């Protein structure tokens, strides 16, 4: 089988792209902001915060979790979600490098 287009890019480039794609929806940004505000919560709390149906919120949570942006623990019949700081450290390092490079540019 042939190489996929992602095979032509570094592991870090692919990782940043996966994270960026997961953050590419305003509902997911709202979920991240809510989790930062409350520090942790169950899915029902998030559903009450957003103007979305529970299955839609669950799908957004799944995308965020698959990208590693959040982590979840099962507590009884609920899943408790919180921010995964390791992935945000990766983003911080990436964007810090970008910002430093941009500040040094002498471009039009």
DOKE-748104 format. One record per residue (C-alpha): residue number from 1; residue in three letters; x, y, z. Coordinates in Angstrom, 3 decimals, always signed. Example, Ala and Ser with C-alpha at 12.3 -4.5 7.8 and 13.67 -1.06 7.14 Angstrom:
{r 1; "ALA"; {+12.300; -4.500; +7.800}};
{r 2; "SER"; {+13.670; -1.060; +7.140}};
This chain:
{r 1; "UNK"; {+0.000; +0.000; +0.000}};
{r 2; "UNK"; {+1.263; +3.505; -0.827}};
{r 3; "UNK"; {+2.179; +6.260; +1.553}};
{r 4; "UNK"; {-0.510; +8.607; +2.764}};
{r 5; "UNK"; {+0.035; +12.313; +2.406}};
{r 6; "UNK"; {+0.634; +12.626; +6.148}};
{r 7; "UNK"; {+3.669; +10.334; +5.766}};
{r 8; "UNK"; {+5.490; +13.199; +4.054}};
{r 9; "UNK"; {+5.381; +15.343; +7.199}};
{r 10; "UNK"; {+7.106; +15.049; +10.554}};
{r 11; "UNK"; {+5.484; +13.477; +13.567}};
{r 12; "UNK"; {+5.293; +16.907; +15.215}};
{r 13; "UNK"; {+3.652; +18.485; +12.143}};
{r 14; "UNK"; {+1.042; +15.732; +12.066}};
{r 15; "UNK"; {+0.452; +16.037; +15.823}};
{r 16; "UNK"; {-0.051; +19.815; +15.668}};
{r 17; "UNK"; {-2.423; +19.369; +12.708}};
{r 18; "UNK"; {-4.518; +16.817; +14.626}};
{r 19; "UNK"; {-4.732; +19.139; +17.621}};
{r 20; "UNK"; {-5.587; +22.149; +15.436}};
{r 21; "UNK"; {-8.297; +20.185; +13.658}};
{r 22; "UNK"; {-9.824; +19.199; +16.998}};
{r 23; "UNK"; {-9.828; +22.858; +18.040}};
{r 24; "UNK"; {-11.380; +23.886; +14.725}};
{r 25; "UNK"; {-14.961; +24.094; +15.991}};
{r 26; "UNK"; {-16.355; +26.821; +18.271}};
{r 27; "UNK"; {-18.230; +24.265; +20.392}};
{r 28; "UNK"; {-14.938; +22.545; +21.203}};
{r 29; "UNK"; {-13.356; +25.863; +22.137}};
{r 30; "UNK"; {-16.366; +26.507; +24.415}};
{r 31; "UNK"; {-15.901; +23.074; +26.007}};
{r 32; "UNK"; {-12.204; +23.773; +26.659}};
{r 33; "UNK"; {-13.066; +27.170; +28.164}};
{r 34; "UNK"; {-15.726; +25.581; +30.377}};
{r 35; "UNK"; {-13.355; +22.867; +31.587}};
{r 36; "UNK"; {-10.769; +25.535; +32.410}};
{r 37; "UNK"; {-13.390; +27.464; +34.362}};
{r 38; "UNK"; {-14.676; +24.554; +36.453}};
{r 39; "UNK"; {-11.469; +22.471; +36.521}};
{r 40; "UNK"; {-13.456; +19.262; +35.905}};
{r 41; "UNK"; {-17.038; +18.252; +35.247}};
{r 42; "UNK"; {-19.313; +15.533; +33.998}};
{r 43; "UNK"; {-20.839; +15.450; +30.533}};
{r 44; "UNK"; {-24.247; +16.595; +31.773}};
{r 45; "UNK"; {-22.730; +19.807; +33.121}};
{r 46; "UNK"; {-21.275; +20.586; +29.716}};
{r 47; "UNK"; {-24.599; +19.886; +28.001}};
{r 48; "UNK"; {-26.250; +22.419; +30.329}};
{r 49; "UNK"; {-23.617; +25.031; +29.377}};
{r 50; "UNK"; {-23.893; +24.729; +25.595}};
{r 51; "UNK"; {-26.827; +25.216; +23.221}};
{r 52; "UNK"; {-26.284; +21.706; +21.829}};
{r 53; "UNK"; {-27.930; +18.332; +22.246}};
{r 54; "UNK"; {-26.269; +15.726; +24.452}};
{r 55; "UNK"; {-25.224; +13.469; +21.524}};
{r 56; "UNK"; {-23.588; +16.455; +19.800}};
{r 57; "UNK"; {-21.682; +17.404; +22.953}};
{r 58; "UNK"; {-20.587; +13.772; +23.336}};
{r 59; "UNK"; {-19.236; +13.778; +19.777}};
{r 60; "UNK"; {-17.275; +16.973; +20.427}};
{r 61; "UNK"; {-15.898; +15.496; +23.659}};
{r 62; "UNK"; {-14.841; +12.395; +21.737}};
{r 63; "UNK"; {-12.938; +14.500; +19.178}};
{r 64; "UNK"; {-11.194; +16.473; +21.912}};
{r 65; "UNK"; {-10.293; +13.284; +23.750}};
{r 66; "UNK"; {-9.015; +11.575; +20.579}};
{r 67; "UNK"; {-6.725; +14.555; +19.965}};
{r 68; "UNK"; {-5.454; +14.296; +23.537}};
{r 69; "UNK"; {-6.736; +17.714; +24.576}};
{r 70; "UNK"; {-8.915; +16.323; +27.349}};
{r 71; "UNK"; {-8.921; +13.178; +29.409}};
{r 72; "UNK"; {-11.815; +11.435; +31.069}};
{r 73; "UNK"; {-12.288; +9.123; +34.015}};
{r 74; "UNK"; {-15.348; +6.989; +34.634}};
{r 75; "UNK"; {-17.008; +7.813; +37.932}};
{r 76; "UNK"; {-20.090; +5.689; +38.480}};
{r 77; "UNK"; {-22.422; +6.212; +35.512}};
{r 78; "UNK"; {-20.689; +9.411; +34.396}};
{r 79; "UNK"; {-17.434; +10.369; +32.745}};
{r 80; "UNK"; {-15.503; +13.178; +34.405}};
{r 81; "UNK"; {-13.522; +15.245; +31.900}};
{r 82; "UNK"; {-10.594; +17.565; +32.479}};
{r 83; "UNK"; {-7.867; +19.288; +30.461}};
{r 84; "UNK"; {-4.792; +17.240; +29.548}};
{r 85; "UNK"; {-1.997; +19.680; +30.264}};
{r 86; "UNK"; {+0.624; +17.702; +28.297}};
{r 87; "UNK"; {-0.962; +18.476; +24.931}};
{r 88; "UNK"; {-1.302; +22.145; +25.789}};
{r 89; "UNK"; {+2.409; +22.184; +26.634}};
{r 90; "UNK"; {+3.047; +20.894; +23.083}};
{r 91; "UNK"; {+0.884; +23.711; +21.691}};
{r 92; "UNK"; {+2.611; +26.261; +23.902}};
{r 93; "UNK"; {+6.038; +25.157; +22.674}};
{r 94; "UNK"; {+4.916; +25.233; +19.044}};
{r 95; "UNK"; {+3.279; +28.655; +19.207}};
{r 96; "UNK"; {+6.123; +30.106; +21.290}};
{r 97; "UNK"; {+8.513; +29.073; +18.521}};
{r 98; "UNK"; {+6.225; +30.569; +15.879}};
{r 99; "UNK"; {+5.791; +33.840; +17.766}};
{r 100; "UNK"; {+9.537; +34.179; +18.359}};
{r 101; "UNK"; {+10.243; +33.579; +14.674}};
{r 102; "UNK"; {+7.539; +36.010; +13.557}};
{r 103; "UNK"; {+8.929; +38.756; +15.799}};
{r 104; "UNK"; {+12.338; +38.331; +14.159}};
{r 105; "UNK"; {+10.971; +38.557; +10.632}};
{r 106; "UNK"; {+11.667; +41.583; +8.538}};
{r 107; "UNK"; {+8.840; +41.043; +6.107}};
{r 108; "UNK"; {+6.501; +43.306; +4.210}};
